[in-house]
């Protein structure tokens, strides 16, 4: 009966060392109000200056989103009276942003959907308000942090679409190295605009949902809001244009305030900031920092390398795992085999050691060497996990560890044949059972050979020799 329309406003903290218009550090987690100065606090007479790295990152994101890039972008003052900005205005971009008219492809259950991007604009973040009972505290460390806002057109239809967009977008900015995508710390935030209307009647009256700190909660908030608006219209009432907050404890949205319109902010050009005009050198550097985006990489893994969906999803979730995978394959590793190692043993050992891939000592050369040691029969697959654990923690090559620990498998056929003969001679009853058709007993003889060899025999090779000796 009703058709839904969803547009997102995504804010990301850019990974700049300093704030966007001053030299204060942008480090997260410092004591309140210790990373502030007259510029980011808006003292009279101060002059802001644009952060060059923030400008580059803004253009990188806009280019990745297939936007028309601005050859001359301006900054504007966006006015509002709220205690999280001491100067009562925010330096933003309204009339001439970094990029416009782009698009971003997302994968929703195997269906590729193209979402239009309205604009990408750079601005400064506000401070943080902390409410405790009837008291509100203000921390201005975040005020002035480089903030990039991405505004989509209302092309999303369901909460699942929105969740898929946020997850794919977060992968993209992480791969580009412009944002860590941490929604819990607020470095990626999302506001969602949603309206419903009778099919064919166009956009309805929208509400904006704020205070959503995970992709899953965005989906749940939108699903609730679509149903709520449906109930309002079903009773013959009108949906109010307002801002609503998501209450994750009760899984509902609640009214916060009536929604402002653009003219309420009284935008006008920022008089202290000249227009930014990127030159050829600037654009060449932007181009040099572009890379294959996660969705394209995932499609290549599925179609060209024939990886499983789960393996491709796992790899593209983390840029470092992607790089390690591709570097290992470039050294000659089989893509499926390398992906299995990364998705299984490597991920498992990192979790057990409670370290991130970036803090471990594993490299493409070491991973490839470990795989080759197993494939060549030098190292037993079970022992490979122990070697991997030591590679991660001890900063040593796999071959060195194998030699130090005495993990080399016995390759000498005469020695293996001797153990096989001994196992057969010592266990006539087991041999009789096997030759009588009970092949399960064969594993017992394999175990006997492994005991004789102190775990250094290749189980696969031992099995083959036993089958040959017993005429199986």
DATA-V686508 format. One record per backbone hydrogen bond with DSSP energy under -0.5 kcal/mol. NH is the residue of the N-H (numbers start at 1). CO is the residue of the C=O. E is the energy in kcal/mol with one decimal. If there is no record, write none. Layout:
NH;CO;E, NH;CO;E
This chain:
3;197;-3.8, 5;195;-2.7, 6;156;-2.4, 7;193;-2.6, 9;191;-2.9, 10;8;-0.5, 10;150;-2.7, 11;189;-2.9, 12;148;-2.4, 13;187;-2.9, 14;12;-0.6, 14;146;-1.8, 15;178;-2.1, 16;14;-2.2, 19;24;-2.3, 20;144;-2.4, 21;144;-0.5, 26;17;-2.6, 34;31;-1.0, 41;37;-1.7, 42;39;-1.1, 43;38;-2.8, 46;43;-1.5, 49;21;-1.6, 51;20;-1.7, 52;50;-0.5, 55;51;-2.0, 56;52;-2.0, 57;53;-2.6, 58;54;-2.3, 59;55;-2.1, 60;56;-2.4, 61;57;-2.3, 62;58;-2.3, 63;59;-2.5, 64;60;-2.4, 65;61;-1.7, 66;63;-1.9, 67;62;-2.5, 68;100;-3.7, 69;67;-0.7, 70;98;-3.0, 73;276;-2.4, 74;96;-1.2, 76;92;-3.7, 77;268;-3.0, 78;76;-0.5, 78;90;-2.8, 79;77;-0.6, 79;265;-2.7, 80;88;-1.5, 82;80;-0.9, 85;82;-1.8, 88;85;-1.6, 90;78;-2.5, 92;76;-3.0, 92;90;-0.6, 98;120;-0.8, 99;120;-1.7, 100;68;-1.7, 101;118;-1.5, 102;117;-1.7, 103;65;-2.5, 104;115;-2.3, 106;113;-2.6, 108;106;-0.6, 108;111;-2.8, 109;107;-0.6, 111;108;-1.7, 112;110;-0.6, 113;106;-2.8, 113;111;-0.6, 115;104;-2.6, 115;113;-0.6, 117;102;-2.5, 118;116;-0.5, 118;151;-2.3, 119;151;-1.3, 120;99;-2.4, 121;149;-2.4, 123;147;-2.9, 124;91;-1.8, 125;145;-1.9, 127;84;-2.7, 128;139;-2.9, 130;137;-3.0, 131;129;-0.5, 132;135;-3.4, 135;132;-2.1, 137;130;-3.3, 139;128;-2.7, 140;138;-0.5, 144;125;-2.6, 145;142;-2.2, 147;123;-2.6, 148;12;-2.6, 149;121;-3.0, 150;10;-2.9, 151;119;-2.5, 151;149;-0.5, 152;8;-2.5, 152;150;-0.5, 153;116;-2.4, 155;153;-2.6, 156;6;-1.8, 162;158;-1.7, 163;159;-2.4, 164;160;-2.4, 165;161;-2.4, 166;162;-2.4, 167;163;-2.3, 168;164;-2.4, 169;165;-2.9, 170;166;-2.7, 171;167;-1.9, 172;168;-2.1, 173;169;-2.4, 174;170;-1.8, 175;171;-2.5, 176;172;-2.2, 177;173;-0.7, 178;173;-2.0, 179;173;-1.1, 183;181;-1.0, 187;182;-2.0, 188;182;-0.9, 189;11;-2.9, 190;212;-0.8, 191;9;-2.5, 192;209;-1.9, 193;7;-3.3, 194;207;-2.5, 195;5;-2.1, 197;3;-2.0, 199;1;-1.4, 201;198;-2.3, 206;204;-0.5, 207;194;-2.2, 208;242;-2.4, 209;192;-3.1, 210;208;-0.6, 210;244;-3.1, 212;190;-0.5, 213;211;-0.5, 218;214;-1.9, 219;215;-1.9, 220;216;-2.3, 221;217;-3.0, 222;218;-2.3, 223;219;-2.5, 224;220;-2.2, 225;221;-2.5, 226;222;-2.7, 227;223;-1.6, 228;224;-2.7, 229;225;-2.7, 230;226;-1.8, 231;227;-2.0, 232;228;-2.1, 233;229;-2.6, 234;230;-2.1, 235;231;-1.2, 235;232;-0.5, 236;233;-1.6, 237;232;-1.9, 242;240;-0.9, 243;257;-3.7, 244;208;-3.7, 245;254;-3.1, 246;210;-1.8, 247;245;-0.5, 247;252;-3.3, 248;246;-0.8, 251;247;-1.4, 252;247;-1.4, 254;245;-2.3, 256;243;-2.9, 257;243;-1.5, 259;241;-1.5, 264;261;-1.6, 265;261;-0.6, 265;262;-1.4, 266;263;-0.9, 268;77;-1.1, 270;75;-2.7, 271;269;-0.6, 273;270;-1.3, 276;73;-3.1, 277;275;-0.6, 278;276;-0.6, 283;279;-2.3, 284;280;-2.3, 285;281;-1.8, 286;282;-2.0, 287;283;-2.4, 288;284;-2.0, 289;285;-1.0, 289;286;-0.8, 290;287;-1.4, 297;293;-2.5, 298;294;-2.9, 299;295;-2.4, 300;296;-2.0, 301;297;-2.5, 302;298;-2.2, 303;299;-2.7, 304;300;-2.3, 305;300;-1.5, 307;301;-2.4, 312;308;-2.5, 313;309;-2.7, 314;310;-2.3, 315;311;-2.4, 316;312;-2.2, 317;313;-0.9, 317;314;-0.5, 318;315;-1.2, 322;318;-2.2, 323;319;-2.8, 324;320;-2.5, 325;321;-2.5, 326;322;-2.6, 327;323;-2.6, 328;324;-2.1, 329;325;-2.3, 330;326;-2.0, 331;327;-0.9, 331;328;-0.6, 332;329;-1.8, 333;328;-1.8, 338;334;-3.1, 339;335;-2.6, 340;336;-2.0, 341;337;-2.0, 342;338;-2.4, 343;339;-2.9, 344;340;-1.8, 346;341;-2.8, 347;342;-1.3, 348;344;-2.6, 349;345;-2.9, 350;346;-2.2, 351;347;-2.0, 352;348;-2.3, 353;349;-2.3, 354;350;-0.8, 355;350;-2.0, 359;356;-1.0, 360;356;-0.7, 360;357;-1.0, 361;392;-0.8, 367;363;-2.6, 368;364;-2.6, 369;365;-2.1, 370;366;-2.3, 371;367;-2.3, 372;368;-2.2, 373;369;-2.2, 374;370;-1.7, 375;371;-2.7, 376;372;-2.4, 377;374;-1.1, 378;373;-1.2, 379;373;-2.0, 380;407;-0.5, 384;380;-1.4, 385;381;-0.7, 385;382;-0.7, 386;382;-0.6, 387;383;-2.0, 388;384;-2.8, 389;385;-2.2, 390;386;-1.7, 391;387;-2.4, 392;388;-2.3, 393;389;-1.6, 394;390;-3.2, 395;391;-1.0, 401;397;-1.9, 402;398;-2.8, 403;399;-2.0, 404;400;-2.5, 405;401;-2.6, 406;402;-0.8, 407;402;-2.3, 408;402;-0.5, 409;378;-3.5, 410;456;-3.5, 416;412;-2.1, 417;413;-3.0, 418;414;-1.8, 419;415;-1.8, 420;416;-2.4, 421;417;-2.6, 422;418;-2.1, 423;419;-2.4, 424;420;-2.1, 425;421;-2.7, 426;422;-2.1, 427;423;-0.6, 427;424;-0.8, 431;427;-2.0, 432;428;-2.3, 433;429;-2.1, 434;430;-2.3, 435;431;-2.6, 436;432;-1.1, 437;434;-1.9, 438;433;-2.5, 439;437;-1.4, 441;438;-1.2, 442;439;-1.7, 443;440;-1.2, 444;441;-0.8, 445;441;-1.3, 446;442;-2.2, 447;443;-2.2, 448;444;-1.8, 449;445;-2.2, 450;446;-2.3, 451;447;-1.9, 452;448;-2.3, 453;449;-2.2, 454;451;-1.0, 455;450;-2.9, 456;453;-1.0, 459;457;-0.7, 462;458;-2.8, 463;459;-2.4, 464;460;-2.0, 465;461;-2.2, 466;462;-2.5, 467;463;-2.5, 468;464;-2.1, 469;465;-2.5, 470;466;-2.3, 471;468;-0.6, 472;467;-2.7
